[in-house]
Amino acid sequence: MSKHGFIKVRQKGIHVIMQKLAEDSTITVPVPMHKEIKIGTLHSIIKQSELTKWDLE
């Protein structure tokens, strides 16, 4: 996500909070730091970050 302008703003436990300044808002996305992320969680990260699944490859 760093490649797409997100920066790590803090970490609480196993969750990293990433933020990106957009044109008129700030996008904040919590990302779990597991070895494997469940598909539903991945879809939620993609939706919240306004990226595509190809952006995260």
C-alpha distance matrix in Angstrom:
0.0 3.8 5.3 5.3 6.9 5.6 8.0 9.5 12.8 14.7 15.2 18.1 19.2 16.7 14.3 11.6 11.3 8.3 9.6 9.5 13.0 14.1 17.6 19.5 17.4 14.6 12.0 11.7 10.1 11.6 10.0 12.9 13.0 15.5 16.2 16.3 14.9 17.4 17.1 17.8 15.1 12.5 14.1 14.0 10.2 10.0 13.0 12.0 8.7 10.9 8.9 10.9 11.1 11.4 8.1 6.6 9.6
3.8 0.0 3.8 5.3 5.4 4.8 6.0 8.3 11.7 14.0 15.1 18.5 19.9 17.8 15.6 12.3 12.0 8.7 9.6 9.3 12.4 14.2 17.5 19.7 17.8 14.9 13.1 12.9 12.1 13.5 12.3 15.0 14.6 17.5 18.2 19.0 17.9 20.8 20.7 21.4 18.5 16.1 17.8 17.5 13.7 13.7 16.3 14.9 11.5 13.6 11.9 14.2 14.6 14.3 10.8 9.8 12.2
5.3 3.8 0.0 3.8 5.7 7.3 9.3 12.0 15.3 17.7 18.9 22.2 23.5 21.2 19.0 15.9 15.5 12.1 12.4 11.0 13.6 14.6 17.5 20.2 18.9 16.6 14.8 15.5 14.8 16.6 15.2 17.9 17.4 19.9 20.1 20.5 19.6 22.2 21.6 22.6 20.2 17.3 18.6 18.8 15.2 14.2 17.0 16.2 12.5 13.6 11.3 13.1 13.7 12.5 8.9 9.1 10.9
5.3 5.3 3.8 0.0 3.8 5.9 9.1 12.2 14.9 17.7 19.1 22.2 23.9 21.7 19.0 15.9 14.8 11.1 10.5 8.4 10.8 11.2 14.1 16.8 15.6 13.6 11.8 13.1 12.9 15.4 14.7 18.0 18.3 20.8 21.4 21.4 19.7 21.9 20.9 21.4 19.1 16.3 17.0 16.9 13.5 12.1 14.3 13.4 9.6 10.3 8.5 11.0 12.5 11.8 8.0 9.1 11.7
6.9 5.4 5.7 3.8 0.0 3.8 6.5 10.1 12.3 15.6 17.6 20.9 23.0 21.3 18.5 15.1 13.4 9.6 8.2 5.8 7.9 9.3 12.3 14.9 13.6 11.3 10.4 11.7 12.3 14.9 14.9 18.3 18.7 21.8 22.8 23.2 21.5 23.8 23.2 23.2 20.6 18.3 19.0 18.2 14.7 14.2 15.8 14.0 10.4 11.7 11.0 14.1 15.8 15.5 11.7 12.3 15.2
5.6 4.8 7.3 5.9 3.8 0.0 3.8 6.9 9.1 12.1 14.0 17.1 19.3 17.7 14.8 11.4 9.6 5.8 5.1 4.5 8.0 10.1 13.6 15.4 13.2 10.2 8.6 8.7 9.1 11.3 11.5 14.9 15.5 18.7 20.3 20.7 18.8 21.2 21.1 20.9 17.9 16.1 17.2 15.9 12.3 12.7 14.3 12.1 8.9 11.3 11.0 14.2 15.5 16.0 12.4 11.9 15.1
8.0 6.0 9.3 9.1 6.5 3.8 0.0 3.8 6.1 9.2 11.5 15.0 17.4 16.3 13.7 9.9 8.4 5.3 5.4 6.5 9.4 12.4 15.8 17.2 14.8 11.4 10.5 9.7 10.2 11.5 11.7 14.8 14.9 18.5 20.2 21.3 19.8 22.5 22.9 22.8 19.4 18.1 19.7 18.1 14.5 15.6 17.3 14.6 11.9 14.8 14.6 17.7 18.6 19.1 15.6 14.6 17.5
9.5 8.3 12.0 12.2 10.1 6.9 3.8 0.0 3.8 5.8 7.8 11.4 13.7 13.0 10.5 6.8 5.9 4.6 6.6 9.2 12.2 15.3 18.8 19.7 16.8 13.1 11.9 9.9 9.7 9.7 9.9 12.4 12.4 16.1 18.2 19.6 18.3 21.2 22.2 22.0 18.4 17.6 19.7 17.9 14.4 16.3 18.1 15.3 13.3 16.6 16.6 19.4 19.8 20.8 17.5 15.8 18.6
12.8 11.7 15.3 14.9 12.3 9.1 6.1 3.8 0.0 3.8 7.2 10.4 13.5 13.7 11.1 7.8 5.8 5.8 6.6 9.7 11.9 15.4 18.7 18.9 15.8 12.1 11.7 9.3 10.2 10.2 11.5 13.9 14.5 18.2 20.8 22.1 20.6 23.2 24.3 23.6 19.9 19.7 21.5 19.1 16.1 18.3 19.4 16.1 14.7 18.1 18.7 21.9 22.6 23.8 20.6 19.0 22.0
14.7 14.0 17.7 17.7 15.6 12.1 9.2 5.8 3.8 0.0 3.8 6.8 10.0 10.8 8.7 6.1 5.4 7.5 9.5 13.0 15.4 18.7 22.1 22.0 18.7 15.0 14.1 11.0 11.1 9.7 10.8 12.3 12.7 16.4 19.3 20.8 19.5 22.1 23.8 23.0 19.3 19.6 21.8 19.3 16.5 19.3 20.5 17.3 16.5 20.1 20.7 23.6 23.8 25.4 22.4 20.3 23.1
15.2 15.1 18.9 19.1 17.6 14.0 11.5 7.8 7.2 3.8 0.0 3.8 6.3 7.2 5.7 4.4 5.9 8.9 11.9 15.5 18.3 21.3 24.8 24.8 21.3 17.6 16.1 12.6 11.6 9.0 9.4 9.7 9.9 13.3 16.4 18.1 17.0 19.7 21.9 21.3 17.5 18.2 20.8 18.5 16.0 19.2 20.6 17.8 17.3 21.1 21.3 23.8 23.4 25.2 22.7 20.1 22.6
18.1 18.5 22.2 22.2 20.9 17.1 15.0 11.4 10.4 6.8 3.8 0.0 3.8 6.2 5.5 6.5 8.0 11.6 14.4 18.2 20.9 23.6 27.2 26.7 23.1 19.5 17.9 14.2 12.9 9.7 10.4 9.8 10.5 13.3 16.8 18.3 17.1 19.3 21.8 21.0 17.3 18.8 21.3 18.7 16.9 20.4 21.6 18.7 19.0 22.8 23.3 25.6 25.1 27.3 25.0 22.3 24.8
19.2 19.9 23.5 23.9 23.0 19.3 17.4 13.7 13.5 10.0 6.3 3.8 0.0 3.8 5.6 8.0 10.6 14.0 17.3 20.9 23.9 26.5 30.1 29.9 26.2 22.6 20.6 16.9 15.0 11.4 11.0 9.0 9.1 11.1 14.5 16.2 15.6 17.9 20.9 20.4 16.9 18.5 21.4 19.3 17.7 21.3 22.7 20.4 20.7 24.5 24.6 26.4 25.4 27.6 25.8 22.6 24.7
16.7 17.8 21.2 21.7 21.3 17.7 16.3 13.0 13.7 10.8 7.2 6.2 3.8 0.0 3.8 6.7 9.9 12.8 16.5 19.9 23.2 25.5 29.3 29.3 25.7 22.1 19.7 16.2 13.5 9.9 8.4 5.7 5.4 7.4 10.9 12.5 12.0 14.6 17.6 17.5 14.0 15.3 18.5 16.9 15.1 18.5 20.4 18.5 18.6 22.3 22.1 23.5 22.1 24.3 22.7 19.4 21.2
14.3 15.6 19.0 19.0 18.5 14.8 13.7 10.5 11.1 8.7 5.7 5.5 5.6 3.8 0.0 3.8 6.4 9.5 13.0 16.5 19.7 21.9 25.6 25.6 22.0 18.4 15.9 12.4 9.8 6.2 5.4 4.4 5.9 8.8 12.3 13.3 11.8 14.2 16.5 16.0 12.2 13.4 16.2 14.1 12.2 15.7 17.3 15.0 15.2 18.9 19.1 20.9 20.0 22.3 20.5 17.5 19.9
11.6 12.3 15.9 15.9 15.1 11.4 9.9 6.8 7.8 6.1 4.4 6.5 8.0 6.7 3.8 0.0 3.8 6.3 9.9 13.3 16.7 19.1 22.9 23.1 19.7 16.0 13.7 10.4 8.3 5.7 5.2 6.3 7.0 10.7 13.6 14.8 13.4 16.1 17.9 17.5 13.7 14.0 16.6 14.6 11.9 14.9 16.7 14.2 13.5 17.3 17.3 19.6 19.1 21.0 18.6 15.9 18.5
11.3 12.0 15.5 14.8 13.4 9.6 8.4 5.9 5.8 5.4 5.9 8.0 10.6 9.9 6.4 3.8 0.0 3.8 6.7 10.4 13.5 15.9 19.6 19.6 16.0 12.3 10.4 6.9 5.8 4.5 6.2 8.8 10.4 13.9 16.9 17.5 15.5 17.7 18.9 18.0 14.3 14.6 16.5 13.9 11.2 14.1 15.2 12.1 11.5 15.3 16.0 18.8 19.0 21.0 18.3 16.3 19.4
8.3 8.7 12.1 11.1 9.6 5.8 5.3 4.6 5.8 7.5 8.9 11.6 14.0 12.8 9.5 6.3 3.8 0.0 3.8 7.1 10.5 12.9 16.6 17.2 14.0 10.3 8.2 5.7 5.2 6.2 7.2 10.6 11.9 15.3 17.8 18.3 16.2 18.5 19.1 18.4 14.9 14.3 15.9 13.7 10.4 12.5 13.8 10.8 9.2 12.8 13.2 16.3 16.9 18.5 15.5 13.9 17.2
9.6 9.6 12.4 10.5 8.2 5.1 5.4 6.6 6.6 9.5 11.9 14.4 17.3 16.5 13.0 9.9 6.7 3.8 0.0 3.8 6.8 9.4 13.1 13.5 10.4 6.8 5.5 4.5 6.3 8.8 10.6 14.2 15.7 19.0 21.4 21.7 19.3 21.3 21.4 20.4 17.3 16.5 17.3 15.0 12.0 13.3 13.9 10.6 8.8 11.8 12.9 16.5 17.9 19.3 16.0 15.3 18.8
9.5 9.3 11.0 8.4 5.8 4.5 6.5 9.2 9.7 13.0 15.5 18.2 20.9 19.9 16.5 13.3 10.4 7.1 3.8 0.0 3.8 6.2 9.8 11.1 8.7 5.7 5.2 6.7 8.8 11.9 13.4 17.1 18.5 21.7 23.6 23.7 21.4 23.2 22.8 21.9 19.1 17.8 18.1 16.2 13.2 13.5 13.9 11.1 8.5 10.4 11.6 15.3 17.3 18.2 14.8 15.0 18.5
13.0 12.4 13.6 10.8 7.9 8.0 9.4 12.2 11.9 15.4 18.3 20.9 23.9 23.2 19.7 16.7 13.5 10.5 6.8 3.8 0.0 3.8 6.8 8.0 6.3 4.6 6.4 8.9 11.8 15.0 16.9 20.6 22.2 25.4 27.4 27.4 25.0 26.6 26.0 24.9 22.3 21.1 20.9 18.9 16.3 16.3 16.1 13.3 11.0 12.1 13.8 17.6 20.1 20.8 17.4 18.1 21.6
14.1 14.2 14.6 11.2 9.3 10.1 12.4 15.3 15.4 18.7 21.3 23.6 26.5 25.5 21.9 19.1 15.9 12.9 9.4 6.2 3.8 0.0 3.8 5.6 5.1 5.5 6.7 10.3 12.9 16.6 18.4 22.2 24.0 27.0 28.8 28.4 25.7 27.0 25.8 24.6 22.4 21.0 20.2 18.4 16.3 15.5 14.8 12.5 10.5 10.4 12.5 16.1 19.1 19.8 16.7 18.1 21.5
17.6 17.5 17.5 14.1 12.3 13.6 15.8 18.8 18.7 22.1 24.8 27.2 30.1 29.3 25.6 22.9 19.6 16.6 13.1 9.8 6.8 3.8 0.0 3.8 6.0 8.2 10.1 13.7 16.5 20.2 22.2 26.0 27.8 30.7 32.6 32.0 29.3 30.4 29.0 27.6 25.7 24.3 23.2 21.5 19.6 18.6 17.4 15.5 13.8 12.9 15.1 18.5 21.8 22.3 19.3 21.1 24.5
19.5 19.7 20.2 16.8 14.9 15.4 17.2 19.7 18.9 22.0 24.8 26.7 29.9 29.3 25.6 23.1 19.6 17.2 13.5 11.1 8.0 5.6 3.8 0.0 3.8 7.3 9.8 13.3 16.4 20.0 22.5 26.2 28.5 31.4 33.5 32.9 29.9 30.7 29.5 27.7 25.8 24.9 23.6 21.4 20.0 19.4 17.7 15.4 14.5 13.9 16.8 20.2 23.5 24.5 21.7 23.2 26.7
17.4 17.8 18.9 15.6 13.6 13.2 14.8 16.8 15.8 18.7 21.3 23.1 26.2 25.7 22.0 19.7 16.0 14.0 10.4 8.7 6.3 5.1 6.0 3.8 0.0 3.8 6.6 9.7 13.0 16.5 19.2 22.8 25.2 28.1 30.5 29.9 26.9 27.8 26.8 24.9 22.8 22.2 21.2 18.7 17.2 17.2 15.5 12.7 12.1 12.4 15.4 19.0 22.0 23.4 20.5 21.4 25.1
14.6 14.9 16.6 13.6 11.3 10.2 11.4 13.1 12.1 15.0 17.6 19.5 22.6 22.1 18.4 16.0 12.3 10.3 6.8 5.7 4.6 5.5 8.2 7.3 3.8 0.0 3.8 6.3 9.9 13.2 15.8 19.5 21.7 24.8 27.2 26.9 24.1 25.3 24.7 23.0 20.4 19.9 19.5 16.8 14.9 15.4 14.4 11.1 10.2 11.5 14.2 17.9 20.4 21.9 18.8 19.2 23.0
12.0 13.1 14.8 11.8 10.4 8.6 10.5 11.9 11.7 14.1 16.1 17.9 20.6 19.7 15.9 13.7 10.4 8.2 5.5 5.2 6.4 6.7 10.1 9.8 6.6 3.8 0.0 3.8 6.6 10.3 12.7 16.4 18.7 21.6 24.0 23.4 20.4 21.5 20.9 19.3 16.7 16.1 15.7 13.1 11.1 11.7 10.8 7.5 6.6 8.5 11.1 14.7 17.0 18.8 15.9 16.0 19.8
11.7 12.9 15.5 13.1 11.7 8.7 9.7 9.9 9.3 11.0 12.6 14.2 16.9 16.2 12.4 10.4 6.9 5.7 4.5 6.7 8.9 10.3 13.7 13.3 9.7 6.3 3.8 0.0 3.8 6.9 9.8 13.3 15.8 18.7 21.5 21.1 18.2 19.5 19.5 17.8 14.8 14.8 15.0 12.1 9.9 11.7 11.4 7.6 7.4 10.5 12.6 16.0 17.5 19.6 16.9 16.1 19.8
10.1 12.1 14.8 12.9 12.3 9.1 10.2 9.7 10.2 11.1 11.6 12.9 15.0 13.5 9.8 8.3 5.8 5.2 6.3 8.8 11.8 12.9 16.5 16.4 13.0 9.9 6.6 3.8 0.0 3.8 6.3 9.9 12.6 15.2 17.9 17.4 14.4 15.8 15.9 14.5 11.3 11.2 12.0 9.2 6.6 9.2 9.6 6.3 6.3 10.0 11.4 14.2 15.0 17.5 15.1 13.7 17.2
11.6 13.5 16.6 15.4 14.9 11.3 11.5 9.7 10.2 9.7 9.0 9.7 11.4 9.9 6.2 5.7 4.5 6.2 8.8 11.9 15.0 16.6 20.2 20.0 16.5 13.2 10.3 6.9 3.8 0.0 3.8 6.7 9.6 12.3 15.4 15.2 12.4 14.0 15.1 13.7 10.1 10.9 12.5 9.7 7.6 11.0 11.9 9.1 9.6 13.3 14.2 16.5 16.5 19.1 17.0 14.8 18.0
10.0 12.3 15.2 14.7 14.9 11.5 11.7 9.9 11.5 10.8 9.4 10.4 11.0 8.4 5.4 5.2 6.2 7.2 10.6 13.4 16.9 18.4 22.2 22.5 19.2 15.8 12.7 9.8 6.3 3.8 0.0 3.8 6.4 9.0 11.8 11.7 9.3 11.6 13.0 12.5 8.8 8.9 11.5 9.8 7.1 10.4 12.4 10.5 10.3 13.9 13.8 15.5 14.7 17.1 15.3 12.5 15.3
12.9 15.0 17.9 18.0 18.3 14.9 14.8 12.4 13.9 12.3 9.7 9.8 9.0 5.7 4.4 6.3 8.8 10.6 14.2 17.1 20.6 22.2 26.0 26.2 22.8 19.5 16.4 13.3 9.9 6.7 3.8 0.0 3.8 5.7 9.1 9.3 7.5 10.1 12.4 12.4 8.7 9.6 12.8 11.5 9.6 13.0 15.1 13.7 13.9 17.3 16.9 18.1 16.6 19.1 17.8 14.5 16.6
13.0 14.6 17.4 18.3 18.7 15.5 14.9 12.4 14.5 12.7 9.9 10.5 9.1 5.4 5.9 7.0 10.4 11.9 15.7 18.5 22.2 24.0 27.8 28.5 25.2 21.7 18.7 15.8 12.6 9.6 6.4 3.8 0.0 3.8 6.7 8.4 8.2 11.6 14.1 15.0 11.6 11.7 15.3 14.6 12.3 15.2 17.8 16.6 16.1 19.5 18.5 19.5 17.6 19.5 18.2 14.6 16.1
15.5 17.5 19.9 20.8 21.8 18.7 18.5 16.1 18.2 16.4 13.3 13.3 11.1 7.4 8.8 10.7 13.9 15.3 19.0 21.7 25.4 27.0 30.7 31.4 28.1 24.8 21.6 18.7 15.2 12.3 9.0 5.7 3.8 0.0 3.8 5.3 6.1 9.4 12.5 13.9 11.1 11.4 15.2 15.1 13.5 16.2 18.9 18.4 18.2 21.3 20.0 20.3 17.9 20.0 19.3 15.6 16.5
16.2 18.2 20.1 21.4 22.8 20.3 20.2 18.2 20.8 19.3 16.4 16.8 14.5 10.9 12.3 13.6 16.9 17.8 21.4 23.6 27.4 28.8 32.6 33.5 30.5 27.2 24.0 21.5 17.9 15.4 11.8 9.1 6.7 3.8 0.0 3.8 6.7 10.1 12.8 15.1 12.9 12.5 16.3 17.0 15.4 17.4 20.5 20.5 19.9 22.7 20.8 20.6 17.7 19.2 19.1 15.3 15.2
16.3 19.0 20.5 21.4 23.2 20.7 21.3 19.6 22.1 20.8 18.1 18.3 16.2 12.5 13.3 14.8 17.5 18.3 21.7 23.7 27.4 28.4 32.0 32.9 29.9 26.9 23.4 21.1 17.4 15.2 11.7 9.3 8.4 5.3 3.8 0.0 3.8 6.6 9.2 11.8 10.3 9.8 13.4 14.6 13.6 15.4 18.3 18.8 18.7 21.1 19.3 18.6 15.6 17.5 17.9 14.2 14.2
14.9 17.9 19.6 19.7 21.5 18.8 19.8 18.3 20.6 19.5 17.0 17.1 15.6 12.0 11.8 13.4 15.5 16.2 19.3 21.4 25.0 25.7 29.3 29.9 26.9 24.1 20.4 18.2 14.4 12.4 9.3 7.5 8.2 6.1 6.7 3.8 0.0 3.8 6.4 8.4 6.5 6.4 9.9 10.9 10.2 12.2 14.8 15.4 15.7 18.0 16.7 16.2 13.5 16.1 16.4 12.9 13.8
17.4 20.8 22.2 21.9 23.8 21.2 22.5 21.2 23.2 22.1 19.7 19.3 17.9 14.6 14.2 16.1 17.7 18.5 21.3 23.2 26.6 27.0 30.4 30.7 27.8 25.3 21.5 19.5 15.8 14.0 11.6 10.1 11.6 9.4 10.1 6.6 3.8 0.0 3.8 5.5 5.3 6.3 8.8 10.0 10.8 12.5 14.4 15.5 16.6 18.5 17.5 16.6 14.0 17.0 17.8 14.8 15.7
17.1 20.7 21.6 20.9 23.2 21.1 22.9 22.2 24.3 23.8 21.9 21.8 20.9 17.6 16.5 17.9 18.9 19.1 21.4 22.8 26.0 25.8 29.0 29.5 26.8 24.7 20.9 19.5 15.9 15.1 13.0 12.4 14.1 12.5 12.8 9.2 6.4 3.8 0.0 3.8 5.4 5.0 6.2 8.6 9.9 10.5 12.3 14.2 15.3 16.5 15.4 13.9 11.3 14.6 15.9 13.4 14.3
17.8 21.4 22.6 21.4 23.2 20.9 22.8 22.0 23.6 23.0 21.3 21.0 20.4 17.5 16.0 17.5 18.0 18.4 20.4 21.9 24.9 24.6 27.6 27.7 24.9 23.0 19.3 17.8 14.5 13.7 12.5 12.4 15.0 13.9 15.1 11.8 8.4 5.5 3.8 0.0 3.8 5.4 5.1 6.3 8.7 9.9 10.6 12.3 14.2 15.4 15.2 14.4 12.6 16.3 17.1 15.0 16.7
15.1 18.5 20.2 19.1 20.6 17.9 19.4 18.4 19.9 19.3 17.5 17.3 16.9 14.0 12.2 13.7 14.3 14.9 17.3 19.1 22.3 22.4 25.7 25.8 22.8 20.4 16.7 14.8 11.3 10.1 8.8 8.7 11.6 11.1 12.9 10.3 6.5 5.3 5.4 3.8 0.0 3.8 5.4 5.0 6.3 8.7 9.9 10.5 12.2 14.2 14.1 14.0 12.5 16.0 16.0 13.5 15.6
12.5 16.1 17.3 16.3 18.3 16.1 18.1 17.6 19.7 19.6 18.2 18.8 18.5 15.3 13.4 14.0 14.6 14.3 16.5 17.8 21.1 21.0 24.3 24.9 22.2 19.9 16.1 14.8 11.2 10.9 8.9 9.6 11.7 11.4 12.5 9.8 6.4 6.3 5.0 5.4 3.8 0.0 3.8 5.4 5.1 6.2 8.6 9.9 10.6 12.2 11.2 10.8 8.8 12.2 12.4 9.9 11.9
14.1 17.8 18.6 17.0 19.0 17.2 19.7 19.7 21.5 21.8 20.8 21.3 21.4 18.5 16.2 16.6 16.5 15.9 17.3 18.1 20.9 20.2 23.2 23.6 21.2 19.5 15.7 15.0 12.0 12.5 11.5 12.8 15.3 15.2 16.3 13.4 9.9 8.8 6.2 5.1 5.4 3.8 0.0 3.8 5.5 5.1 6.1 8.6 9.9 10.6 10.2 9.4 8.3 12.1 12.6 11.1 13.4
14.0 17.5 18.8 16.9 18.2 15.9 18.1 17.9 19.1 19.3 18.5 18.7 19.3 16.9 14.1 14.6 13.9 13.7 15.0 16.2 18.9 18.4 21.5 21.4 18.7 16.8 13.1 12.1 9.2 9.7 9.8 11.5 14.6 15.1 17.0 14.6 10.9 10.0 8.6 6.3 5.0 5.4 3.8 0.0 3.8 5.4 5.1 6.0 8.4 9.9 10.7 11.2 11.0 14.6 14.3 12.8 15.7
10.2 13.7 15.2 13.5 14.7 12.3 14.5 14.4 16.1 16.5 16.0 16.9 17.7 15.1 12.2 11.9 11.2 10.4 12.0 13.2 16.3 16.3 19.6 20.0 17.2 14.9 11.1 9.9 6.6 7.6 7.1 9.6 12.3 13.5 15.4 13.6 10.2 10.8 9.9 8.7 6.3 5.1 5.5 3.8 0.0 3.8 5.5 5.2 5.9 8.4 8.6 9.8 9.7 12.9 11.8 10.0 13.2
10.0 13.7 14.2 12.1 14.2 12.7 15.6 16.3 18.3 19.3 19.2 20.4 21.3 18.5 15.7 14.9 14.1 12.5 13.3 13.5 16.3 15.5 18.6 19.4 17.2 15.4 11.7 11.7 9.2 11.0 10.4 13.0 15.2 16.2 17.4 15.4 12.2 12.5 10.5 9.9 8.7 6.2 5.1 5.4 3.8 0.0 3.8 5.6 5.3 6.1 5.4 6.1 6.6 9.9 9.0 8.3 11.5
13.0 16.3 17.0 14.3 15.8 14.3 17.3 18.1 19.4 20.5 20.6 21.6 22.7 20.4 17.3 16.7 15.2 13.8 13.9 13.9 16.1 14.8 17.4 17.7 15.5 14.4 10.8 11.4 9.6 11.9 12.4 15.1 17.8 18.9 20.5 18.3 14.8 14.4 12.3 10.6 9.9 8.6 6.1 5.1 5.5 3.8 0.0 3.8 5.6 5.3 6.9 8.0 9.5 12.7 12.0 11.9 15.1
12.0 14.9 16.2 13.4 14.0 12.1 14.6 15.3 16.1 17.3 17.8 18.7 20.4 18.5 15.0 14.2 12.1 10.8 10.6 11.1 13.3 12.5 15.5 15.4 12.7 11.1 7.5 7.6 6.3 9.1 10.5 13.7 16.6 18.4 20.5 18.8 15.4 15.5 14.2 12.3 10.5 9.9 8.6 6.0 5.2 5.6 3.8 0.0 3.8 5.5 8.0 10.4 12.0 14.9 13.3 12.9 16.5
8.7 11.5 12.5 9.6 10.4 8.9 11.9 13.3 14.7 16.5 17.3 19.0 20.7 18.6 15.2 13.5 11.5 9.2 8.8 8.5 11.0 10.5 13.8 14.5 12.1 10.2 6.6 7.4 6.3 9.6 10.3 13.9 16.1 18.2 19.9 18.7 15.7 16.6 15.3 14.2 12.2 10.6 9.9 8.4 5.9 5.3 5.6 3.8 0.0 3.8 5.4 8.6 10.5 12.7 10.4 10.3 14.1
10.9 13.6 13.6 10.3 11.7 11.3 14.8 16.6 18.1 20.1 21.1 22.8 24.5 22.3 18.9 17.3 15.3 12.8 11.8 10.4 12.1 10.4 12.9 13.9 12.4 11.5 8.5 10.5 10.0 13.3 13.9 17.3 19.5 21.3 22.7 21.1 18.0 18.5 16.5 15.4 14.2 12.2 10.6 9.9 8.4 6.1 5.3 5.5 3.8 0.0 3.8 6.9 9.9 11.8 9.9 11.1 14.6
8.9 11.9 11.3 8.5 11.0 11.0 14.6 16.6 18.7 20.7 21.3 23.3 24.6 22.1 19.1 17.3 16.0 13.2 12.9 11.6 13.8 12.5 15.1 16.8 15.4 14.2 11.1 12.6 11.4 14.2 13.8 16.9 18.5 20.0 20.8 19.3 16.7 17.5 15.4 15.2 14.1 11.2 10.2 10.7 8.6 5.4 6.9 8.0 5.4 3.8 0.0 3.8 6.7 8.1 6.1 7.6 10.9
10.9 14.2 13.1 11.0 14.1 14.2 17.7 19.4 21.9 23.6 23.8 25.6 26.4 23.5 20.9 19.6 18.8 16.3 16.5 15.3 17.6 16.1 18.5 20.2 19.0 17.9 14.7 16.0 14.2 16.5 15.5 18.1 19.5 20.3 20.6 18.6 16.2 16.6 13.9 14.4 14.0 10.8 9.4 11.2 9.8 6.1 8.0 10.4 8.6 6.9 3.8 0.0 3.8 5.3 5.2 7.0 9.3
11.1 14.6 13.7 12.5 15.8 15.5 18.6 19.8 22.6 23.8 23.4 25.1 25.4 22.1 20.0 19.1 19.0 16.9 17.9 17.3 20.1 19.1 21.8 23.5 22.0 20.4 17.0 17.5 15.0 16.5 14.7 16.6 17.6 17.9 17.7 15.6 13.5 14.0 11.3 12.6 12.5 8.8 8.3 11.0 9.7 6.6 9.5 12.0 10.5 9.9 6.7 3.8 0.0 3.8 5.4 5.4 6.9
11.4 14.3 12.5 11.8 15.5 16.0 19.1 20.8 23.8 25.4 25.2 27.3 27.6 24.3 22.3 21.0 21.0 18.5 19.3 18.2 20.8 19.8 22.3 24.5 23.4 21.9 18.8 19.6 17.5 19.1 17.1 19.1 19.5 20.0 19.2 17.5 16.1 17.0 14.6 16.3 16.0 12.2 12.1 14.6 12.9 9.9 12.7 14.9 12.7 11.8 8.1 5.3 3.8 0.0 3.8 5.4 5.4
8.1 10.8 8.9 8.0 11.7 12.4 15.6 17.5 20.6 22.4 22.7 25.0 25.8 22.7 20.5 18.6 18.3 15.5 16.0 14.8 17.4 16.7 19.3 21.7 20.5 18.8 15.9 16.9 15.1 17.0 15.3 17.8 18.2 19.3 19.1 17.9 16.4 17.8 15.9 17.1 16.0 12.4 12.6 14.3 11.8 9.0 12.0 13.3 10.4 9.9 6.1 5.2 5.4 3.8 0.0 3.8 5.7
6.6 9.8 9.1 9.1 12.3 11.9 14.6 15.8 19.0 20.3 20.1 22.3 22.6 19.4 17.5 15.9 16.3 13.9 15.3 15.0 18.1 18.1 21.1 23.2 21.4 19.2 16.0 16.1 13.7 14.8 12.5 14.5 14.6 15.6 15.3 14.2 12.9 14.8 13.4 15.0 13.5 9.9 11.1 12.8 10.0 8.3 11.9 12.9 10.3 11.1 7.6 7.0 5.4 5.4 3.8 0.0 3.8
9.6 12.2 10.9 11.7 15.2 15.1 17.5 18.6 22.0 23.1 22.6 24.8 24.7 21.2 19.9 18.5 19.4 17.2 18.8 18.5 21.6 21.5 24.5 26.7 25.1 23.0 19.8 19.8 17.2 18.0 15.3 16.6 16.1 16.5 15.2 14.2 13.8 15.7 14.3 16.7 15.6 11.9 13.4 15.7 13.2 11.5 15.1 16.5 14.1 14.6 10.9 9.3 6.9 5.4 5.7 3.8 0.0
